[in-house]
Amino acid sequence: MPAHRSPFFHSDGTGILKLYYDRERFTVTYAYTGRSAGDTVPEDAPELPVTASYRYGQTVTLPAQPQSKGTLRFLGWALDGTLTNALDFALEKDVAITGYWYTPTYSDGGGDNDKAAYSAVLIPDSTATDIVLQSDSSNRVTFLVPPEKEGCTFAGWATESGGDAAYHAGDTITLTRNCVFYAVYYRQIAPYIIGFTDNTFRPGSNLTLKQGALMLKRLGVSTQITSSNLYFTRRVFLSLICSATGADTRSQDPMALAVEKGWIIGFTDGTLRSDDYITRAQAATILDRVFRQGDTLVKDGRSFADIPQTHWASDAISRASATSTIRV
């Protein structure tokens, strides 16, 4: 070993060992596409950067937004399909950057369609049509109310998918480039677990068919149970949950699907115990994971005499017995 690479040790056995490493590298690719069916990419769209490799954590700067080309406007850049207003981001995985072009159909944002310098695209959700607002001569737009979403309350517009509401209907802002905004909706869920008259929950008791059907009904899930058993097995209960959420169990076992979706973890011995009866605590935890995903605001969570705060399912049971507001 060359002298300059030899480790140095003191006579007492201590020493200094230097470790050198290189961060993992990831690939960034670029492409243009139309936002919707019928939208095209201009033939003279600016040339895109070439595919590049970056180290983990390195900052990637998004290209400048291209100018409009005839009737086609540039909507914005998307990271793996999600539109963003960010100018740059820290790389943590392979990322596909896509520039979306579209032919706008304008809503009334206060401007002149042909002279608008910038556009704001309001995205209600994945099922509704985007709302395009054109800026006025001072590059200002005013936010609108999105279409109603059944059973939900509109909270405002966020600057990033999954972000908090930053603007509300009627707010006016000045644009400095094309931007995209995402609707934020919340929905209330009534308590679906009540407990027993002696103020207990009985977490270790098996879930009866009647109890499970009532829980699911309170969550808006209709059930048709044809079983001679008095209690739910884990497999039957999860099959109902899969059906209620539209999960496809024709090509995959409901137990495996539940593991994949993070609804269940399994036991320390590596089994799922599909044919065991499900307990009330297990059922409450699964329903909490399925129907209360996302941001949850809980009011008036109930305390049960047999559910101490140290119980492994105490949080899920508390939420199940409370009126909750969840983000959808």
Secondary structure, 3 states (H helix, E strand, C coil): CCHHHCCEECCCCCEECCCCCCCCEEEEEEEEEECCCCCCCCCCCCCCCCCEEEECCCEEECCCCCCCECCEEEEEEEECCEEECCCEEECCCCEEEEEEEECCCEECCCCCCCCCCCEEEEECCCCCCCEEEECCCCCEEECCCCCCCCCCEEEEEECCCCCCCCECCCCEEECCCCEEEEEEEEEEECCCCCCCCCCCCCCCCECEHHHHHHHHHHCCCCCCCCCCCCECEHHHHHHHHHHHHCCCCCCCCHHHHHHHCCCCCCCCCCCCCCCCECEHHHHHHHHHHHHCCCCEEEECCCCCCCCCCCCCCHHHHHHHCCEEEEEC
